[in-house]
Amino acid sequence: MVRRTKEEALATRHRLLDAAEVLFQTQGVSQTSLQQIAQQAGATRGAIYWHFKDKADLFNAMMERVTLPLEAAKREAGSDGEDPLAAIERVMMLALDLMVTDPQVRRVFEIATLKVEYTQEMDAVLQRHRAARNEFLDDFASALQQAADKAGVALPMPVKTAAFGLHAAFSGLIQDWLLEPGLFDLVAAGRHIFHVYLGGLGFECARSGPAGLDCKQAA
């Protein structure tokens, strides 16, 4: 009986998150109430507060459902001695590929990119967004510094600035694609931009089979 109760609670939680995705995408986050989400899910308002503290908590749980696989891939990347830039590229391309091939991932990223306003009510969402961005900046800056030291590359700008530049390039690319999916090949464009960006930083990168990239100082 206890197991069944837990399974029912988990099913209710997923129904609430599914309903939130649909309403957030069609109405926008600020225009969607918790009551509307409960009605869409066939649940009570009390069920929402059993599972989530507020709308921001529900929103962050919605994000975690699609980002957990990416977090797992990121933890795995580079763990077997993989080149740090190749590891970054692999995780970034996985994220772009999931956005193209997985409707749920696309829907959630569309909501997070185009359908949310960072009002006081959603401050926890803003803090989560900042934390995710800062984690990416730290990961790429660390990978870039390791690669530069290994290849003997003198970076033309501070490593943190280079990390900000790459993040801005990919954020803009994703936003443009979400405005009109299918307008261009997101994964191919992302890979080209990544390689050109590395070239601009002074790396010469070549494909090295399944392992990914082999980067050295440009001649």
Backbone as a ProteinNet text record, in pm:
[ID]
protein_1_A
[PRIMARY]
MVRRTKEEALATRHRLLDAAEVLFQTQGVSQTSLQQIAQQAGATRGAIYWHFKDKADLFNAMMERVTLPLEAAKREAGSDGEDPLAAIERVMMLALDLMVTDPQVRRVFEIATLKVEYTQEMDAVLQRHRAARNEFLDDFASALQQAADKAGVALPMPVKTAAFGLHAAFSGLIQDWLLEPGLFDLVAAGRHIFHVYLGGLGFECARSGPAGLDCKQAA
[TERTIARY]
82.7	0	86.4	195.4	284	346.5	390.8	453.1	354.2	228.7	128.6	103.3	99.6	78.6	191.9	314.9	429.2	421.1	383.1	370.3	260.3	150.6	42.4	85.9	160.5	209.9	305.2	392.3	484.8	410.2	305.9	225.6	156.9	107.1	43.4	144.9	263.3	369.5	399	411.2	441.1	324.8	201.2	86.8	87.4	122.7	129.7	238.7	353	462.2	426.2	360.8	316.1	218.3	124.5	25.3	93.5	190	261.7	334	397.6	466.6	370.5	255.3	158.1	110.8	73.7	19.8	127.3	245.8	354.1	387.7	385.5	419.9	312.1	186	77.7	42.3	55.5	10.9	123.5	242	349	343	455.7	463.8	385.4	400.6	335.9	183.9	132.5	-11.9	-76.4	4	-47.4	-50.3	-164.9	-179.3	-165.2	-134.9	-127	-262.4	-369.8	-503	-527.5	-484.1	-499.1	-419.8	-300.6	-218.1	-286.3	-342.5	-412.8	-531.2	-608.4	-724.1	-681.5	-575.6	-525.2	-480.5	-426.3	-374.6	-481.5	-601.5	-704.9	-674.1	-609.1	-570.2	-624.5	-600.4	-644	-529.4	-564.8	-460.7	-374.4	-439.4	-362.4	-255.3	-283.4	-183.8	-58.7	-79	37.9	125.2	62.3	141.4	197.2	145.5	205.4	340	346.3	467.5	561.9	508	589.7	559.7	664.4	648.9	572	601.6	536.8	560.9	523.5	536.8	683.4	770.6	912.9	969.5	927.4	972.5	923.1	798.7	744	821	849.8	924.1	1061.8	1131.6	1264.6	1259.4	1154	1137.3	1113	1037.1	1013.5	1144.6	1232.1	1361.7	1448.7	1446.4	1532.6	1496.7	1371.1	1331.3	1405	1435.4	1502.4	1652.3	1699.7	1843.1	1921.2	1852.3	1923.3	2008.3	1956.7	2043.3	2167.6	2152.2	2267.3	2367	2314.6	2403.3	2482.9	2416.9	2486	2594.7	2562.9	2661.9	2779.9	2751.7	2859.4	2951.4	2893.4	2976.5	3065.4	3012	3087.3	3195.7	3170.3	3262	3400.6	3500	3637.1	3684.5	3595.1	3632.6	3728.7	3734.9	3822.9	3945.9	3986.6	4103	4073.3	3945.3	3905.1	3957.5	3998.9	4043.4	3936.6	3973.7	3872.3	3783.6	3838.9	3756.2	3664.8	3712.8	3628.4	3512.4	3539	3433.7	3327.6	3370.9	3276.4	3193.7	3260	3188.4	3084.6	3121.5	3030.9	2903.1	2916.9	2799.9	2714.8	2779.5	2703.9	2627.8	2689.9	2621.6	2508.5	2526.4	2418.3	2297	2321.8	2211.5	2139.3	2214.2	2152	2074.9	2132.2	2064.9	1934.4	1934.5	1811.8	1705.2	1748.4	1653.3	1584.8	1658.5	1602.9	1515.9	1556.5	1491.9	1389.9	1396.4	1307.3	1207.9	1079.2	979.3	970	986.5	976.6	1093.2	1213.7	1330.2	1312.1	1265.7	1243.8	1140.6	1030.8	923.3	974.5	1048.7	1095.4	1198.2	1287.3	1384.9	1317	1211.1	1135.5	1072.5	1016.6	957.8	1064.6	1177.2	1282.6	1345.6	1346.2	1411.8	1317.5	1193.4	1103	977.6	943.6	811.6	815.2	930.8	939.3	982.9	920.4	960.3	1018.3	1130.6	1195.1	1137.4	1012.6	946.4	992.2	948.2	984.9	939.8	822.5	769.5	862.1	936.3	1020.7	1168.7	1198.1	1337.9	1420	1360.1	1433.3	1469.9	1387.3	1417.4	1535.8	1535.3	1648.2	1777.6	1771.3	1891.3	1939.9	1845.8	1884	1948	1891.8	1947.1	2089	2109.7	2243.8	2341.4	2296.8	2384.5	2424.5	2328.1	2358.8	2456.5	2433.5	2526.1	2665.4	2675	2805.8	2878.5	2802.6	2864.5	2922.2	2846.8	2899	3025.5	3022.8	3139.6	3261.4	3241.1	3352.9	3405.7	3314.6	3355.8	3434.9	3381.8	3449.9	3580.7	3582.6	3706.8	3815.2	3776.8	3873.2	3923.6	3831	3869.3	3957.5	3922.7	3997.4	4138.7	4151	4283.9	4371.1	4309.5	4385.8	4434	4343.5	4379.1	4485.6	4474	4572.3	4710.2	4713.7	4842.3	4903.3	4820.7	4869.5	4920.3	4848.3	4884.8	4982.3	5012.4	5101.7	5037.7	4905.9	4832.7	4825.1	4861.9	4845.5	4710.4	4614.9	4480.6	4479.6	4403.6	4402.8	4314.9	4253.7	4168.1	4167.3	4122.3	4112.8	4023.7	4058.6	3987.6	3839.9	3807.6	3666.8	3589.1	3656.8	3592.1	3562.6	3656.8	3635.7	3517.3	3504.4	3391.8	3259.7	3257.4	3136.2	3098.9	3199.3	3173.2	3109.7	3160.2	3102.8	2960.4	2939.2	2804.1	2706.4	2748.7	2662.1	2631.6	2732.9	2713	2610.1	2621.7	2530.1	2391.8	2384	2252.6	2176.7	2246.9	2183.8	2143.8	2228.2	2197.6	2071.3	2061.5	1944	1818.6	1829.2	1712.1	1665.1	1757.4	1719.8	1653.5	1706	1648.4	1508.4	1489.9	1358.9	1253.7	1296.1	1202	1146.6	1227.2	1183.3	1255.8	1213.7	1279.8	1277.6	1387.7	1396	1457	1475.1	1533.1	1676.2	1747.2	1883.9	1909.9	2016.6	2055.8	2125.1	2056.3	2107.3	2237.3	2243.6	2363.6	2483.3	2463.3	2573.3	2621.1	2526.3	2564	2640.8	2593.6	2662.6	2804.2	2822.1	2956.7	3049.5	2997.1	3078.8	3118.8	3023.7	3052.1	3156.2	3143.8	3239.7	3380.7	3395.2	3528.2	3584.5	3499.4	3546.2	3585.6	3508.4	3539.4	3675.9	3700.2	3830.1	3942.2	3915.5	4015.2	4046.9	3944.8	3966.8	4046.4	4044.2	4121.2	4265.2	4297.1	4433.6	4455.9	4345.5	4358.6	4337.5	4405.9	4378.9	4328.5	4199.8	4137.8	4100.2	4132.5	4096.2	4020.4	3931.9	3862.5	3962.5	3944.6	4037.2	3958.9	3864.1	3786	3683.8	3640.6	3536.2	3574.2	3703.7	3746.6	3711.1	3689.1	3649.7	3753.6	3805.1	3892.5	4038.7	4125.6	4267.4	4310.3	4334.7	4360.8	4507.5	4562.9	4699.6	4704.9	4820	4832.7	4830.1	4752.4	4745.1	4879.6	4910.5	5038.5	5037.8
-120.7	0	126.2	123	239.4	264.6	154.2	167.9	225.5	177.7	228.4	376.8	415.6	556.9	643.2	595.3	669.8	679.2	570.8	571.2	666.8	671.3	762.8	907.4	933.5	1069.4	1112	1019	1051.4	1076.4	997.3	1016.4	1152.4	1191.9	1323.4	1434.3	1418.4	1518.2	1534.4	1423.3	1430.8	1491.8	1463.5	1524.9	1676.4	1720.3	1864.2	1929.6	1864	1919.3	1918.5	1812.4	1806.2	1920.2	1941.1	2047.1	2184.6	2203.4	2331.3	2357.1	2254.9	2271.2	2321.8	2257.7	2294.1	2437.4	2473.8	2607	2714.9	2686.4	2784.2	2813.6	2708.9	2729	2809	2782.5	2847.7	2984.9	3003.4	3128.1	3216.1	3158.3	3229.3	3199.7	3211.5	3173.7	3270.5	3400.3	3498	3494.6	3449.2	3445.7	3313.5	3224	3093	3085.5	3052.2	3041	2895.6	2877.2	2741.3	2672	2748	2690.2	2634.5	2708.1	2660.5	2532.1	2525.4	2405.4	2286.5	2309.1	2201.5	2151.6	2243.8	2204.4	2127.8	2174.6	2108.2	1965.8	1947.5	1815.6	1726.6	1780.2	1701.5	1678	1778	1766	1886.5	1887.1	1997.9	2096.7	2218.8	2317.4	2268.3	2196	2141.6	2043.6	1971.5	1876.5	1949.7	2068.5	2146.1	2181.2	2229.5	2271	2152.6	2034.2	1914.3	1884.9	1911.2	1878.5	1996.6	2118.1	2235	2350.8	2424.7	2537.1	2652	2679.2	2789	2769	2868	2853.7	2841.5	2916.2	2909.1	2769.8	2709.4	2574.6	2475.2	2490.1	2404.2	2423.8	2548.7	2578.7	2511.9	2524.6	2465.3	2313	2252.7	2107.2	2068	2150	2125.8	2127.9	2223.6	2232.8	2111	2069.4	1958.2	1828.3	1811.4	1687.1	1670.3	1780	1768.3	1794.9	1856.5	1885.4	1777.6	1690.3	1584.6	1496.8	1453.9	1375.4	1452.7	1583.3	1665.1	1677.5	1687.6	1694.1	1564.7	1452.5	1323.6	1315	1362.8	1360.9	1450.4	1563.8	1656.4	1596.3	1526.8	1463	1355.5	1287.7	1180.1	1234.3	1351.9	1407.5	1430.2	1382.5	1403.7	1310.9	1225.8	1139	1028.7	999.8	893.2	948.8	1070.8	1131.5	1201.5	1219.8	1288.6	1431.5	1479	1616.5	1711.6	1813	1898.9	1972.6	2019.5	2088.4	1990.8	1869.5	1767.8	1732.2	1727.7	1697.3	1807	1932.2	2044.5	2037.7	2012.3	2004.5	1892.2	1778.1	1663.2	1693.7	1754.5	1785.2	1893.5	1993.8	2099.9	2046.2	1959.5	1903.2	1809.3	1740.2	1655.4	1740.9	1854.9	1944.6	1994.7	2034.1	2083.3	1972.2	1851.4	1739.4	1704.3	1705.8	1677.7	1783.6	1906.9	2012.9	1989.8	1935.6	1909.5	1784.9	1680.4	1549.4	1517.8	1585.4	1554.8	1668.7	1646.9	1754.4	1815	1733.5	1786.3	1879.8	1839.8	1925.4	2057.7	2049.5	2172	2261.5	2201.4	2278.3	2349.3	2278.1	2336.5	2446.8	2425.2	2529.7	2650.5	2626.4	2738.7	2820.8	2753.6	2824.1	2903.7	2838	2903.5	3019.4	3011.9	3114.8	3227.3	3191.9	3289.9	3320.6	3238.2	3250.6	3283.1	3321.7	3348.9	3493.3	3556.9	3690.8	3678.4	3742.6	3731.1	3833.6	3811.3	3894.8	3853.5	3929.3	3896.2	3754.8	3715.5	3582.2	3473.2	3505.4	3406.4	3426.3	3490.2	3517.2	3388.9	3282.4	3155.7	3099.5	3126	3082.2	3161.2	3292.6	3375.4	3328	3297.1	3250.2	3117.7	3029.5	2902.4	2924.9	3018.3	3050.1	3102.8	3191.7	3246.6	3138.1	3049	2942	2849.8	2815.9	2729.8	2798.8	2928.5	3003.3	3006	3035.4	3045.5	2911.9	2803.6	2670.6	2642.7	2681.7	2665.5	2748.9	2874.1	2961.8	2902.5	2849.9	2790.6	2666.8	2581.7	2458.5	2491.1	2584.8	2616.1	2688.8	2780	2850.9	2753.3	2656.7	2557.5	2471.5	2424.2	2341.1	2419.8	2545.3	2628.6	2654.5	2679.7	2705.1	2579.8	2464.2	2339.2	2315.6	2337.8	2315.7	2414.8	2539.8	2641.6	2607.4	2563.8	2526.4	2407.7	2310.1	2190	2221.7	2310.8	2341.8	2458	2522.6	2637.7	2758.6	2773.5	2884.3	3001.2	3119.6	3241.8	3302.4	3291.6	3338.9	3490.1	3539	3682.2	3763.8	3700.8	3770.2	3690.3	3750	3672.4	3550.3	3440.9	3315.9	3328.2	3404.6	3420.7	3498.7	3595.7	3670.1	3577.5	3489.6	3392.8	3301.4	3262.4	3177.4	3252.1	3378.6	3458.8	3468.9	3486.8	3499.2	3374.5	3257.8	3132.6	3113.3	3144.1	3130.8	3222.3	3345.2	3439.1	3389.2	3334	3283.6	3170.3	3077.1	2963.2	3002.3	3094.4	3139.9	3207	3290.7	3356.3	3258.8	3158.7	3057.8	2980.7	2939.5	2864.8	2950.5	3075	3162.5	3182.3	3204	3221.5	3095.7	2979.9	2854.8	2832.8	2864.3	2845.2	2938.7	3053.8	3145.4	3085.6	3001.7	2937.3	2803.8	2700.4	2570.2	2519.7	2464.5	2414.1	2514	2638.1	2738.6	2701.7	2639.6	2593.9	2470.8	2400.8	2280.7	2324.8	2310.5	2362.8	2295.4	2163.3	2091.4	2126.3	2125.6	2157.4	2300.2	2392.9	2532.7	2547.3	2477.7	2485.1	2431.5	2321.1	2264	2357.6	2416.3	2508.9	2630.1	2684.6	2802.2	2769.5	2652.7	2612.8	2605	2544	2529.2	2662.8	2744.4	2876.5	2962.1	2951.3	3028	2986.4	2855.3	2808.1	2857.9	2859.6	2911.1	3056.3	3133.9	3274.1	3294.6	3195.3	3203.8	3155.9	3107.4	3066.9	2917.9	2838.2	2693	2648.5	2542.9	2473.6	2335.8	2311.3	2187.6	2098.7	1973.1	1876	1762.7	1700.6	1583.9	1470.7	1397.8	1287.3	1159.5	1131.3	1009.7	1023.7	911.6	913.6	996.1	1013.4	1085.6	1232.9	1286.8	1427.3	1514.6	1611.7	1712.6	1686.7	1736.3	1740.2	1882.5	1960.1	2103.1	2133.9	2220.9	2266.6	2413.4	2475.6	2616.3	2633.9	2732.2	2761.4	2812.1	2774.3	2817.5	2966.5
0	0	0	81.1	86.5	-49.6	-113.5	-245.3	-345.5	-339.3	-431.9	-407.3	-280.3	-247.1	-302.9	-290.9	-344	-496	-558.8	-704.9	-749.6	-675.5	-709.3	-690.9	-584.3	-560.1	-670.9	-713.7	-822	-952.1	-977.3	-1098.5	-1095.8	-979.6	-967.3	-991.7	-936.8	-956.7	-1105.8	-1176.5	-1320.2	-1398.2	-1358.3	-1425.6	-1407.3	-1288.5	-1262	-1346.5	-1357.4	-1437.9	-1586.3	-1631.4	-1771.4	-1800.9	-1707.9	-1726.5	-1728.6	-1640.5	-1636.1	-1767.5	-1822.4	-1950.8	-2058.6	-2068.7	-2172.1	-2153.7	-2031.7	-2006.3	-2014.8	-1963.4	-1973	-2119.4	-2202.2	-2343	-2415.3	-2386.7	-2460.6	-2404.6	-2272.9	-2210.9	-2159.4	-2143.3	-2074.7	-1926.2	-1859.2	-1718.2	-1629.9	-1653.1	-1565.5	-1577.5	-1692.2	-1714.3	-1671.4	-1617.9	-1575.3	-1423.9	-1369.5	-1223.9	-1180	-1053.8	-999.3	-1006.1	-991.1	-1001.7	-1141.2	-1243.8	-1381.5	-1403.4	-1345.9	-1360.1	-1293.8	-1175.4	-1105.1	-1187.4	-1242.3	-1322.6	-1447.5	-1512.8	-1633.5	-1601.8	-1481.9	-1442.1	-1381.3	-1360.1	-1294.4	-1148.1	-1085.1	-944.7	-868.1	-739.4	-655.9	-635.4	-596	-564.9	-448.8	-355.9	-244.6	-289.8	-398.5	-450.4	-497.3	-554.5	-598.8	-479.6	-370.5	-254.7	-176.3	-200.8	-142.7	-209.6	-341.5	-417.4	-437.4	-440.4	-474.1	-380.1	-346.1	-253.8	-317.6	-444.9	-517	-666.8	-746.9	-892.5	-933.1	-867.1	-901.1	-873	-762.6	-729.2	-833.4	-876.4	-981.5	-1111.5	-1147	-1270	-1266.6	-1154.9	-1146.1	-1154.2	-1097.4	-1108.9	-1253.9	-1326.1	-1468.4	-1545.4	-1512.9	-1579.6	-1547.8	-1423.2	-1380.9	-1451.6	-1486.7	-1556.2	-1688.1	-1756.9	-1887.2	-1878.6	-1771.2	-1761.9	-1687.7	-1614.3	-1541.9	-1634.4	-1752.6	-1842.6	-1886.6	-1904.4	-1943.6	-1828.9	-1705.8	-1590.3	-1577.4	-1602.8	-1595.8	-1701.9	-1822.6	-1930.9	-1897.1	-1832.4	-1797.6	-1692.3	-1595.1	-1492.1	-1552.3	-1654.6	-1719.3	-1811.7	-1870.9	-1970.7	-1910	-1980.7	-1938.3	-1828.6	-1777	-1665.5	-1707.2	-1837.2	-1884.5	-1955.4	-1917.3	-1978.9	-2108.8	-2141.9	-2264.6	-2265	-2382.6	-2395.8	-2342.8	-2262.3	-2198.5	-2297.6	-2408.3	-2507.2	-2580	-2603.9	-2666.1	-2573.4	-2442.4	-2346.3	-2346.2	-2348.3	-2353.1	-2480.7	-2593.4	-2720.3	-2717.7	-2663.5	-2664.4	-2585.8	-2469	-2387.4	-2453.4	-2512.6	-2579.3	-2699.7	-2776.9	-2893.5	-2851.7	-2739.7	-2687.8	-2653.2	-2588.1	-2552.2	-2676.4	-2778.9	-2901.5	-2972.5	-2973.8	-3040	-2969.3	-2836	-2761.6	-2789.2	-2805.5	-2834.2	-2969	-3063.6	-3196.7	-3197.2	-3126.1	-3139.1	-3030.3	-2916.7	-2805.1	-2786.3	-2816.8	-2806.6	-2667.1	-2563.8	-2428.2	-2397.1	-2435.5	-2413.4	-2487.3	-2611.9	-2689.9	-2622.4	-2576.3	-2512.9	-2387.5	-2305.1	-2180.2	-2206.6	-2302.7	-2334.1	-2397.9	-2473.7	-2529.8	-2418.1	-2320.6	-2206	-2132.2	-2103.4	-2026.4	-2101.4	-2235.5	-2316	-2356	-2389.2	-2450.1	-2369.2	-2270	-2207.4	-2058.1	-2004.2	-1861.1	-1838.1	-1737.7	-1694.1	-1553.8	-1530.5	-1400.2	-1302.8	-1262.8	-1164.7	-1024.7	-924.3	-786.4	-750.8	-800.9	-775	-827.3	-934.3	-1000.2	-969.7	-856.7	-823.3	-812.5	-759	-746.9	-883.6	-984.5	-1121	-1176.1	-1150.5	-1193.6	-1128.6	-1000.6	-931.6	-989.9	-1025.8	-1086.9	-1222.7	-1301.3	-1432.7	-1418.1	-1324.8	-1302.2	-1259.5	-1172.4	-1125.1	-1239.7	-1327.8	-1442.4	-1537	-1560.1	-1646.4	-1586	-1457	-1393.2	-1392.6	-1379.6	-1383.3	-1521.9	-1626.9	-1762.5	-1780.3	-1734.4	-1749.7	-1680.3	-1561	-1487.4	-1559.3	-1608.8	-1677.3	-1803.7	-1885.5	-2010.4	-1985.1	-1889.1	-1859.5	-1814.1	-1730.4	-1683.4	-1799	-1884.4	-1998.8	-2094.7	-2117.4	-2210.5	-2158.9	-2028.6	-1972.3	-1979.6	-1949.2	-1959.3	-2102.1	-2199.5	-2339.7	-2384.7	-2339.8	-2378.7	-2322.9	-2198.1	-2137.6	-2211.9	-2246.1	-2314.2	-2454.6	-2526.2	-2665	-2676.5	-2565.1	-2569.8	-2635.3	-2621.1	-2682.6	-2584.9	-2633.3	-2555.2	-2592.6	-2504.7	-2535.2	-2556	-2655.6	-2686.3	-2593	-2493.8	-2397.6	-2269.1	-2159	-2034.9	-2054.9	-1988.7	-2011.2	-1973.4	-1870.9	-1831.3	-1937.5	-2000.4	-2108.7	-2226.5	-2257.5	-2365.7	-2333.8	-2207.7	-2167.1	-2182.1	-2143.3	-2161	-2309.1	-2393.9	-2537	-2594.9	-2555.7	-2607.2	-2555.9	-2429.7	-2373.8	-2447.3	-2474.5	-2545.9	-2687.2	-2754.2	-2890.2	-2892.1	-2798.5	-2797.7	-2747.2	-2651.8	-2605.4	-2718.8	-2795	-2908.5	-3017.4	-3041.3	-3142.7	-3105.7	-2981	-2935.4	-2944.4	-2903.4	-2908.9	-3052.6	-3145	-3285.3	-3340.6	-3304.9	-3355.3	-3298.6	-3171.1	-3109.4	-3168.4	-3218.7	-3282.8	-3411.6	-3477.1	-3601.6	-3618.9	-3542.8	-3554	-3698.2	-3740.8	-3877.4	-3974.1	-3929.2	-4018.6	-4056.9	-3964	-3991.6	-3905.5	-3938.4	-3864.3	-3735.8	-3623.2	-3496.6	-3455	-3466	-3421.5	-3510	-3641.6	-3733.1	-3711.5	-3695.4	-3673.6	-3542.8	-3439	-3310.5	-3318.1	-3390.8	-3403.1	-3480.5	-3589.2	-3667.1	-3583.3	-3511	-3429	-3322.6	-3260.6	-3157.9	-3214.8	-3330.8	-3390.3	-3437.4	-3498.2	-3542.6	-3422.4	-3315.9	-3195.3	-3139.9	-3133.9	-3086.6	-3177.5	-3309.6	-3402.5	-3375.1	-3342.5	-3310.8	-3183.5	-3095.3	-2971.6	-2990.4	-3111.1	-3138.8	-3145.6	-3142.1	-3152.4	-3296.1	-3332.7	-3457.4	-3418.1	-3441.4	-3393.7	-3510.9	-3499.4	-3601.8	-3536.4	-3614.3	-3563.3	-3543.6	-3434.8	-3407.8	-3379.8	-3469.1	-3453.3	-3342.6	-3286.7	-3184.5	-3061.2	-3036.8	-2916.9	-2923.1	-3042.1	-3051.8	-3116.8	-3041.4	-3097.9	-3062.5	-3150.9	-3121.2	-3150.3	-3045.3	-3060.5	-3033.6	-3114	-3094.9	-3131.5	-3110.4	-3143.7	-3293.4	-3339.8	-3482.2	-3532.2	-3654.2	-3711.5	-3737.5
[MASK]
+++++++++++++++++++++++++++++++++++++++++++++++++++++++++++++++++++++++++++++++++++++++++++++++++++++++++++++++++++++++++++++++++++++++++++++++++++++++++++++++++++++++++++++++++++++++++++++++++++++++++++++++++++++++++++

